[in-house]
Amino acid sequence: MNKLELDIMNAQILISELFNYSVDDSIYNMFNHIYPFSTENIKGYYSKLDLEDKDILTIGASGDHAINLELENVKSVDYFDINPFTKYYYELKKAAIKALTYEEFLEFFCYDDYPKTFKKNNKAFNIELYRKITPYLIGDTKLFWDSLYIENTGIDIRTSSLFSKDEEPLRVIKKSNSYLEKETYELLKEKLTLEPYFYRKNIKELAQTLTKKYDIIMLSNIAQYLETIFKKDHLECLKKIIIDLSTKLNEDGIIIVSYLYDFCERYDFNKIPLIYNLEEVRSIIGNLEIIAFEGIQNLKFEASKNIRDSILIYKKTK
């Protein structure tokens, strides 16, 4: 069984919830669900970075990081993820942008009233719109989605365990993604020219796999799962990853070590991810820079209106 066949089989297992039939133990991994859209205010922190003409490596996840980067006049974008379904979903989104109107794209991918049990839009992933997308799909990605549609209805695919339930209301998704503004969406149709390379690797193996150097490496909020990824010495392990990745940075390159939600000084450090305790993080990793920006209410967490999210940045030194 090749990788594509295994991916299709495991996707069918997640859709049908027949987990005992998987021959791949990684199907049980918490990271093996597709994020429909980003759970970060991408628009908020991209505006704080100098992205033009840069070589960038970013998380795969929902594909939104890479798609938004196409609007920033970057030189190149590559992406990585432990989740094998990330590539298929990212390429489905890109093909849909080329094939569908703005309204059709929202109908295909979004639920108008999420998280109210998907009541308003039962046309998500509908077969009619998928048929419009297919001429823009190629290779393994087309075979992957075609195989799923042969066995399932679109709505069954979209509401299954193949997708994470960590999804925000449509109004929030629009605020956090530049490409989901109607005028920008139309512009993006002409700008989707980059051909990112996908590294199908976890964060622990990534540095040894990279075949080029980057100006910016974006790790999203992976650091919030340190206690899950590593058995012990969590910050020391993170430090090693940062040092290893820094060898893949160009001069003056940066690593976005973590996205921090609603960052403030009121946290109980016994109840939140370790990465939020900057005093301890800096004592082990070093003097990381923090850049704050306006957050979005109801993005990831219920919170007050005056939200300040942040990114934690490591700068390569000579």
N, C-alpha and C positions, 0 to 999 in steps of 0.2 A: 504494500500500500504506500503510494507516494504522499508527499505533504499535502497536496491539494485534496486528494481523496480522504485523508485523515481529517482535514479541516472541515470538509463537507459533512462527513459522518458525525463529527463532534458538534457541529452546528445543528444538525438534525436532532441529535440527542438533547441539546439544550432546548430546542423548540418543543420537542415531544416530552421532555422531562423523563426520558428513559435512561437515567444515569448509569444504571448497572450494565449497560451495553457498551460503555466506553472502554477502549483498549488503551486510552491515554489518560494517565492519572492527573495530568495538568488540567483536564476538563473541570476538576473540582476547585481549581484555583480561584480565589476571590477576584482576581484581575482579569478573568476570562469572559467578561461581559462587555458588550459594546456600549460606550457612553454615547447617547444620541446627540448631545451637544455639550460643549465645554461647561464645566462648573466653576470657571474662573472669569473674572472681568478682563478678558484679553484686550479689549479696546482700551481699557483704563491704563494698563501698564505698557502696552506697545507705544503709547503716546509719550512715555517717559524714556524711551530707548532710541538710540541712533541705529536704525536698522538698514538704512539705504546702502546698497552696494555691499552688503555683508553676506558672508557664508554662514548659514545657520543650521544647527541641528536641534530639533525640538521633539517633544513627546508626540506620539501618534494619537492615542486616546480617541476623541471624537472626530479628529481630523481638522477641527476648527483652528488650532494653532497654525498649522501649515497653510490652510486656506486663507486666513487673514494675512499671513505674511506675503502672499502674492500681491497684496495691495500696497505693500511698503517698499516697492522697488528694490528688493533684496537681490543679491547676485545668485544665490542658490539656497535651496532648502532640502534637507534630508530629515528623516524622522525615524524614531525607534519605538518599540513597544514589546513587552513580553506577550501581549495578546495577539495571536495569529489572525484574528478577525479584523484587526485595525486596518490593515492594508485594503481589504476588500471594501470596507465601509468608506474609507477615505476616497477611494477611487469611484465608488458609487456616488458620493456627494459631488465630486468634481464633474462627473459625467452628467449628473442631474442639473448642475448649474448651466452647463452648455446646452442642455436639451429642453429645459423647462422654463416657463415664465416664472416670475417671482411668486405669484399666487400659487402656481402649481407646485413649486418647490416647497412652500410652507404646507400645502395640503398633503404632500407626499411624506414629509419628514416629521411634521409637528402635530401636537395635540393642542387645540385652542384653549382647552380648559384644564390642562394638566396642572395639579395632580388629582383632579376629580374623577379618577377611575376611567379615564379615556372615553368620556360620554359624547363629546361633541364631534370629534372627527374620526368616524369609523372608516374613512377612506385612506387612512395612512398606509403607505406601501401598496396602494391599489395597483392592480395588474395593468390597467389602461395607461397610467403614467409610467409604470416600469417599462412598458413596450416602447414608449417615446425615448427612454433613457438608453435602452440596449444598443442602439447603433453607435453609441459613444463608449461602450464598454469593450474591452479587449482581453484576450488571453485568459488566465486563471480567474480573474475577477468576474468576467462574464460567465464562465463555467460554474463558478461558485454560486452566484445569485440565481442563474437559470436553474440549477439543481434544487435550490431551496423552493423556488416557485413551482416546480413540477410537483412537489410533495405537499405544499402548504399554501394557504391563502396569504395575501399580503398582511392582513390585520393579525393573523396568527403569528407570523414572523415578528412583527413589530411589538406585539404585547407579550412575547415569550421571554424565557430566561436567557435568550441570546442577548437581550438588551438589559442594561442596568436600569433599575428603577430610580436611580439618582438623577432625576431630571427636573428641570426648573420650568416655571410657567413661561409661556411664549413671550410675554412682555419683558421678562428678565433676560431670556435668550437673545432677544433683539438688542437690548441695551449693551450686552457684553460682547457682541460680534459685529464688527464694522460691515461685514459682507451681507448681513441681514437687514441693512437699510436698503430700501428699494432702488434708489439711484446708484448706490455702490454696487449692488448686486448686478445691475445692468452693465456697469463698468467692468466688473470682474469677468464677465463672459469673454471679453477681449483680452484679458490679462492672464488667463490661465495657460501659461506657456511653460512653466517650470516642470521638470520631470524628477521629482524627489526619489532618492533611493531609500528603501525601507530596510532597517536593521531589525531583524526579528530576534531581539535579545533583551534580557533583563538588565537592570542597572548594574549588577555585579560583574557582568561579562562585557559590558558595552565598550569600555576604553580599549580593550584588547582586540576588538572587532573593527573599530573605525579605520577607514582606509584613506582619510584625508584630514586636514585641519580646518577648524572653524573659528570664526570671530565671536560667535555667541553659541553657547550650549544651554538649552532650556530644559530643566528637569521637572517643571510643573510642581505638583504637590506630592511627589513621590516620598519626600522626606517625612511626611506625616505618617508614613507606614513603616518607619524604621523598626519598631518593635515587632512587626510582622515579618519583615524581610530578613532581619538578623536576629539570632538567638541571644546574643549578648554584646556588650561593648558597642552599643548602637552608634554613638557619636564618633567613636574611633573608626568604625567601619565606614561611616559617611565621609570622614576626613580622608581615608584612603581612596575612596571613590573619586573625591574632588581632586586629590593630588594626581591620580592616574589620568583623569579626564583633562587636567590642565596641560598634560603633555600633548594633547590634541588641540590645543588652542593656538591661534596665531598670536603674534606679539600684540600686547594690550587687549587680548581677548578676555571675555567674562563668562562665568557660569551663573545662571540663575538657579541658585541652590534650592529655593523653595518659594512657593506662593503661600502667603499667610493671610488667612481670612480675619477680617474685623480685628486687626492687630491693635492691642492696647495694653495697658499695664495692670489690668484687673484680673488676669487669669489666675486660676488655681492650678499650679503646675503639677498637681497630683492627678488632675482629671483631663488634661489635654495632651496632645502629642508633644513629645520631647522637644521638637524643633522650635516650639514657641518660647522656650526658656532661653532667651538670647544670652543671658549671663553665662549659663553653662555651655551653650553652643560655642560662644566666642572663646571661652576658656580652653576649649579643646581644638577647635578648628582654626580660630584666629579672628582677626578683626574684620568681620563681614559688614558690607554696607547694606543699609536698609533704605529702600525707596518706597514712600507711601503715595497712595493715590485714592481717589474717591471709589468707595465700594458701591455695591448695588444691594438694596434691601431684598431679602429672601433669596439671594444667591448663595447656595449651599446651606446656610443656616438662617433660622429666624433671628432677626437682630433689629436694633434700633435704626432710625432713619439716617443718623449721622455716622456712617460707617467709613472707616479708613482701612482698606486692604493694603498689603505691602508685598514686595518681593525682596528676597535676601540674596545679595550678590557677592560672589567671589571674583576678585580681579587678579589676573595673572601678573606676577612680579618677575622682573628680569633676574 
